[in-house]
Amino acid sequence: MTRIFKDERKRAYLNPEGADRPLKSPIPIEALKRARAWRKRRLVEQVVKHDCAAILLYDPVNIRYALDVTNMQLWMTHNPSHYAVVCADGHAIDFEYGKSEHLAKGFETIDEIRTARTWFYFSAGSRLEERVELWADEIADIVRQRGGGNMRLATDKLELHGVDALRRRGITLVEGQELTEHARKIKSPDELELMKWTIRVCEAGMARMYEHSLPGKTENEIWAELHYENIRSGGEWLETRILAAGPRTNPWFQESSDYVCQEGDMLAFDTDMIGPYGYCADLSRSWTIGHTRMTNTQRDLYAAAIDQIEHNLALLRPGMTAAEFNAKSWRIPEKYQPRRYSVALHGVGLADEWPSVPTHVDFARAYPSVFEENMTLCVESLIGEDGGRECVKLETQVLITDKGAVRLDSFPWERD
């Protein structure tokens, strides 16, 4: 394959030791341990603030946030066999999938390791009721033993039989997603270093995608380069597979396919990458296949997307409300509104996070939120016309500082 770097700056994002070698994290274990302690403390503070005895976590991302332990993350999202209880006194119990309890050993965030009691239908079948009763007895016992009479238990995700069983035991259930989202919204300096490393790996993957963006390549072949760099460099998975070229960019949200890219096609993608240490790099770029000079129409779309990103980025300040941001945000021209993106910006951490702020067109459905120092956000743009051939998708990841928003990614835009 002929390596193409029309923009030579992009070559620097590959591993300087050689493009055929994975990136090696420079982050010391001490920084990871400090991040773990910060995250667990943030969650415990939310448990106390909401007057709960504990929080029961089933979402693998929330378990990762609280304890940093992982076990078949994607499988666990639809086969709930790994859960955790974090108590208001800081005591944390990790319930591991049977025969994998050893995965939780050595984590300073975990005080007890127990075997999970699974009761979803695939695992329990006709014995579901029997299994759920044993599970509920154990959870209720923990709340009674550690709650000091407080029977309020927050939970992030819980199936119907579990809800009923806990309530029969006198447990008052509290919506736990509010606790986890507000714990996760503020990042420590060590968390930021972990996130920056994921972004570094993601940008190396984007450099590989750039050099493989050649006529005759399929969308899947180009998309696979990001997977390859992420996995070999210690990353974990991609939350979506949103990459399209040419006419498949409009309308947006097409998943990568066997479409054979043509010279001059606009390629657009959204990484949604869960990288090393479980952090998310949520970046979008667009460029032409073969790195041809953009047509006038492509250039107009791209220029509008850059304007939206840069205008909205310049607005962000700690203390600004979503309503204040909306009032000053970039106004999407009417011809582009039918193809507008669903949000102007959103939080990001171990995955997409609170808050989610719609564009001005859809702001009537927004909820109140305030930008705070040390929040990390993704600022987005999707520009295209209804009936047009192509769309341009751009997105950057930023940190809110006392002086405004600072970009965390630096992979170059396409500037003619």
N, C-alpha and C positions, 0 to 999 in steps of 0.2 A: 504494500500500500504506500502511495506517495503521501508523505506528511505535508499538510498545507497549513501554514501559519501566515496568512495575509497580514494579520495583526500580530506582530512578533511579541508584543507584550504578553499575549496569552501563553506563549511557550513557557514563560517563567513559572506558571502555576503547576507544571508537571514536577515530579520529584527531581530535584537538582542532581541527585545521585544516579538518575537514569529513569526514563519513562517506564521501564520494565520492572521497576522495583517499588514496593509499597512504601507509603509514608509511615514513619515511626514517630509515635507521640513523644514529645519532650516533657510532658507534664509529670511531675513527681507524684508518688503515691500520697505524700503528705497533703498536697493540694486537693486530691480526690477525697481524702478523709475529712478535710475541713469543709468541703462542699457537702459531703454527706451529713455532717453534724449540723450545718446551717439549715439544710433542707428539713431534716427531722425536727429541728427546733421550731422552724416556721410552721410546720403542720401541727405540732403539739400546741403551739400558741393559739391556733385557730380552734382546736378542740376545746381548750379552756375558755376562749372568748365566747364560744357558742354554748357553754355550760353543758358539755357532754362528758360522759365518763370515758368514752373512747370513740375511735372511728374504725369501722370495718371497711377494708379496701379490697375490691376485686379487680378494678381496672389495672392491668399490668403496668401502665405508665405511672399511675399513682403509687403503686407498690415500689416501682423503681425510684420515684421521687423520695419516698419516705425511708426506704431501707437500702436501696441500690442493688437489691438482689434481683436476678432475672432467671426466668425458666420458661423456655418455649413461648416467647412473648406473643407472637401472632396466634399460635394455637390456643393460648389461654384466653384470648379475647372472645372466643366462641365455645370454649370448653372450660368453664370456670373451675379449675382444679388447683389453683394457687391463690391464696388470700392472706391477708395480714390484719392484725388488730394492733393499733397504736393507742395507748391509754393516755389519759390526761396527766399522769405522773411520769410519762416518758417511757414506760415499760412497753416493749414491742415484741409481739409474738408473730413469727412467720410460719404459716401453714403451707408446707411444701407438698407437691405432688408425690404420691407414694413411691418409694425407692430412690427419690432424688433429694432427700433431706440434706445430703452432703453438700449440695450447692450453696446452702445458706451458712455454712461454717466459716468462721473467721471474720464475719462482718461485725464491726463494733456497734452498728446500729441495731442489732438484733439481740434480744435478751433471752428468748426461748425459741426453739425450733420444734414444731409439732408436725405430725402427718395430717394433711388435709383430708377432710371428710367430703367426698364428692357426692352430689345428689342430683345433678342435672340428668335428663332422661337417658342420654346415651350411656352414661355410666351406671345408672341405677335401675332403669327400666321399671318393671312393676314393683320394685322395692323402694321406689322414690320416697314414699311417705315415711317408711321406716328409717331411711337414711337421713332425711331432713330433720326428724325428731332428735336423733343423736347429735347432729350438727348443732341444732338450736340449743340443746342442753349445754353443750360445751361453750358456745358463745355467751349464753345468758349467765353461766357460772363465772366467766371472766368478768363480765360487767358487775355482777354482785360482789365478787371478791376485791376488785380494784376500784370500784366506783364510790365507795363510802356512802351507799344509799342512793346515789344518782343512777337512775336507770335509763338515761338518755344516751342513745347510741347513734352516731352519724354513720352513714354508709353511702358509698359512691354509686354502686350498681348492685342490684339484688333482685333475683327472680321471685316471682309471686309466692311460691310455697315458702320460701325463706322469710318473706315479710310476715305472712300469717303466723308462722311458727314462732317467731320472736315476739310478736305482739301478744300471743297467748301466754307467754312467759313474763309478761309485764314490762317488756322493753318498749320505750318510746323511741321511734325511729325519726331521725333528723336528716334532711337532705344534705348529703355530704359533698356534692360537687361544688357547692359554694365555698366550702372550707378548703378543698384541695386547690381550686382555681385561684383563690386569693392568697393561699400560701405560696403558690408557684409564681405569682406575678412579679415578685421582686427578686433580683438575682444578686448573689454575693460576688465579690471579685474572683473567687475561685471558680464559681459557676461560669462566669464570663470567659475565663480562660478555656474551660472545657468546651463551651459553645464555639469559641473562635477556632479551636482545633477541628471541630466538626466542619465548620465553614471552610477551613483550609483543605480538608479532604474533599469536600464537595466541589471546590473550585478546581482541584486537580482532576476530578471527574468531568467537570465541564470543559476543561482543556482537552481531555480525550475526546469528548463529544464534538468539540469544535474541529479537531483534526480529522475526524471520521465523517464530517458532514459533507459528503461527496455525492455527486450524481451516481445513481445506481445502488446506493445503500438504502436499506429499508429503515423505516422509523424504529423498528425493534432493534436493529443492529446498532443504531446510534444510541438509543436509550440504554442498551446493555453496557455501554462504556461507563456510565455513571454507577450502575450496579457493581461492575467489576472493581472500580477504584474504591468504592465504599467498603465492600466486603473484604477485599484483600488488605485494606488499611485499618481494619478493626471496627468498621461500622456494622450496622445491624439490618436495616431494611428500608424500603421506600414505601411511604404511606399510600401513594397513588402511582399511576403510570401515565401521567398527562404529558404527552409529547405528540405533536402533529406537524405536518409539513404541507405547504401549498394550500389547496382548497380544503384540506381537512382541518385547518386552523380556524375556519369560519363555518358554522358556529364553534365556539370553544368547548372544552371538556371532552374532546375526543381522546380516547386512550391509544397508546402507540400500537401500530399494526404492521402488517407486511406491505404497506404502501411503499412503492419504490420512489424515492425522492428524485426530483428532476432539478437540473441546474437552474438556479434562480428562484426556486421555491423558497418562501419564507418558512423557516423552522422555528417553532416556539415550544417552550416546555416550562414546567413547574417542578422543581426537584423534590419537594416534600420528603427530604432525606433524613432518616434517623441514623446518625453516624456514630462515631466512637463515643463511649460513655453515655449513650442514649440520647444525646442532644440533637435537636432538629436544625438542619440548614434548609430553609424554605426560600429558595431563590428562583427567579424566572429570568430567562434571557430569550432573545430572538435574533436570528441572523439568517443570511441566505445560504442555500445549498451551493457549494462550490465557492462560497464567499465572493459572489459576484457583486458588482455595484448595484445598489438598490434601484428599483424603478422609482419614478416620481411618486406613484401611489404608495409604495412601500415606505419611501422616505417620509411622506406626510404622516402615515400611521405611526411610524417610529418616533418622529419628532413630537407628536401629540402625547405619546406614552411617556417620553422623557419629561415633557412639560408637567404632566400630572404628577409623576414621581417627585421631581425636584421642587415643585410648588408645595406639595403637601409635606414633604420632608422638612422644608424650611419653617413650617408653622409650629412644629412640635416643641413643646416646653413642659417641664413639670408643673403641675397645678392646673393645666389646661383641661377643661372638660371636653367630652366628645361633642357636645352641642356647640361649644366655642370653636372647636376645630371645624365642624361641619359648616358653620357660618362663613368661614374664611377659605374653605377648601376649594381646590381647582374645579371649575364648572365644566362638566363634560359637554362638549358641543352636541347639539340636538341630533346631528346625523350619526353620532357615535353612541347615543344612549341605548338603542335597542341591543347593542352588543357589550354593554358595560359589564364590568366585573361585579360580583356580589358584595364586595367590601372595598373600602378605601384602605383599611389597615386592620391588623389583628395582632394579638399578643403571640409570643412564641417562646418556647423553652425546651422541654423534653418532647413537645409536639406543639401543634397549634394550641394557643391558650387564650384565656380571657384577657382583654376584651375583644369583641368583634364590632367594628364600627362601619356601618354601611356607607356607600357614597351618598352625596346630597340628594340624588334622585329617590333613594329608598330610605332616607333618614327617619321617616315617620315610624318605622318599625324598630328604631334603635332603642337601647336601654341606657340608663345613666352610667357613665364611667368617667374616671379622671386619670390622666397620665401622671405617673409618678417617676421620680428619679430612680434609676437602675431597673426600670422595666425594659424589656426587649420587645420590639415590634417589627412586623413586616409591612412595608408600604407597597401597595400594588397598583397596577394599571393593566387594563385590557382595552385595546383600541381596534375597532373594525366597524364596518358598515353592514347593516342588514342587506343581504343580497350581494355584498362585496366578495371578492375572491379569498382574502386573507385577513387574519388578525395578528396583532403584535401583542405579546405578553411580556411585561417586565415586573420585577419585584426585587426589593432590597431589604436587608435585615439590619436593624438599627438599635442603638442603645440610647435611652433617654438620660441625659446628663444635666447638670445644673445650667449648662450653657445651651442646651437644645439637643437635637438628635445627631448622633454620630454613627456613620455607617460602619458595620462590622465586616461586610464583604467588599471586595474591591475588583472583582473580575470585570474587565472593561466593557462598557457599553459599545455599541457599533457607531462610531463617529466617522462620517465620511471626511 
